[in-house]
Amino acid sequence: MNDNSLRSVTIERTGTGHFTATNARGGTISFGTGSGSDGDTDFTPVELLLAALGGCTAVDVDIATSRHAEPTRFSVAVTGNKISDELGNRMTDLAVTFSVTFADGEGAERARAILPRAVKTSHDRLCTVSRTVETGTPVTATVEDV
């Protein structure tokens, strides 16, 4: 591994059940327990996982198709079931569904034709998030001595 392969975020607690993740470029996203109390609309970690799955493939597909034609609709729905069993809490039946349309015109037919291949290529090879989930990469959790 080299320094170019490292990706990281830092998570800070901002209140009971509320957190902010900051990336190396200074971008932030708030998330929490999703308890619904006090108008809590923050994403939960599970919802962030779903967004990451769909977002990763969406970026790949957008790059591949929009060079031919600008979409008039580009929507991605990501679903899954949260279960608890002998393996613990986890998500099953993850599904990423694209709804993309292009207006008639130059390049639109080409964009429509490559859409299924772009989705498949992203899923099978390019999307780091879905590839990581599907290969079952181990996660290490430790406590730092302070």
Disulfide bonds with the S-S distance in Angstrom:
Cys56-Cys127 2.44
